[in-house]
Amino acid sequence: ADQGTHSEGGWFYDVVFGVWPMSLAMCALFFGIADLVVFVEQGAATSSGRWARARAMVLLGIALFAHQMSLIAIAMLVPVMVLVRSTDGRDKGALRETIARVVPVSIVAGMIAAWWMLLGWAAWELVPWEGARRAWEAWSEAP
């Protein structure tokens, strides 16, 4: 196994520091972006385009859920992909078509990544906020 070093990957970074979700997120991100490119190029008219759309939604959702670095990568990659595809000499509708294909995939991926928020909202009333406030005050006033 790669011993690695601080912030350079390998066993040390992934296992000792416990940053393995970032490696998982980056793998899912790269596969998701590849499927997004296939869907943007082929559309939903073909079977492979529809499967690529579904895989892109799931993989990008997993990537966003697994580590926050995926959000930064997606925020950089998707606009560049839209810009490149819409300025590569295709017809005038390429920008609108690309955005119309990328936005729904991004929304569903975001919804997949945010599933855990539903649990938090469901349990909001169960949290003993008053006890937490008293504990904080007692701790902060301690000598």
N, C-alpha and C positions, 0 to 999 in steps of 0.2 A: 504494500500500500504506500501511497505517496505520503511521506511524513509531513510535508508542507511546513508552513510557518505562519506567523501572525498575519491574518487578513489576506493570505495568498492561497487559500484552499487546502486541500489535502486532509488527512486524518486529523491533524491538530485543529484545524479551523472547523471542520464539519462535526467531529465527535467530541473533542475536548471542550470547545466553546459552544457546542450544540447548535450550530448554524446550518444544520442539514436541511431545514425547510427552504433556505435560500437556493440550495442546489436543486431541490425538488421543483421549486418555483421556476428556476431558469430553464430546466428541462421542459417542463410543461409550457413555458412561455415560447420557447423556440418552435416546438411542435405546433402550438396554437397559432403562431404567426405564419408558419408555413401553410397551415390549413386555411387561414384567413386569406392569404395571397391566392391560393387555389380557388376559393369561393369568389373572391373579387374578380378574378379572371374569367371563370366559367359561369358564375351566376347560379340561380336555382333551377335553371332549365334542364340541367343534366343531373343524373343520379350522383355522379362523383362530386358535383358542386353542392348538392344538398347534404351529402355526407360530410363534406369538408366544412360546411357551415355549422353543422351539429358538433363536429369534433372541435372546431375553433371556439365555439361558445363554451363547451365543457372545459377544454384545456386552458383557455384564458381565465375562466372562472377559478379553476384550481390554482393557477399561477397567482392570481390576485389574492386568493385566500391564504396561500402558503407563505408568502412573504411580501412585504410592502415594496421591495425593490422592483417588483414586476410592474407596479403602477408607474414608476418613473420610466421604466423601459418602454411600456406601452404608450405613455404620453409622448415619448420621443419618436418611436418607430411608426405609429399609425399615421400621424400627420405627414411624415416624410413619405410613407407609402402612398398616401392619397395625393400628395403633391407630385410625386414622380409619375404615378399612373395617369394623372390628369394633364401632364405637360409633355408626354412622350410622343406627340404627333397624332394621337387618335382623334376621333371625331369630337365635336364640341360637347357632347353629352357625357363624356367620360368622368368629369368631376362630379356631376350630379349622380351618375350611376354608381361611382365608387363610394360616395358618401352614403347613398341609400343602401348599400350593401354592408358597409362597415359599422354604421351606427346601431342597427339592431343587434348585431353580434356583440358589440361593446356593451349595450344595455343588458342583454341577457347574461353576459359574463360578469358584469357588475352585480347583478341580482344573485347569481350563484355565489359570488364571493361574499356577499353580505347576508347570507342565510343566518349566520350566528346572531345577527342583531335582533332577529325575531325572538330568540330565546331571552335576550336581555330585556326587550320591551315587555315580554310576557311576565317576567319575574320582577319587574320594576316595583310593583306594590309589595312584594314579599321582602324587600330589603329593609332591615331595621335601621333606617337613617338616623333616628333619634339616638339609638344606642351607639352608633358609629360617631356621632357628633360629640356625645359625652366622653367617649373613649379618647377622641382626639384632644379635647379640652384637658382632660386629666393628664394625658401624656405631654402635652405642650406646656403645661404649668408645672410639671415635675421639676425639682431642682437638679 
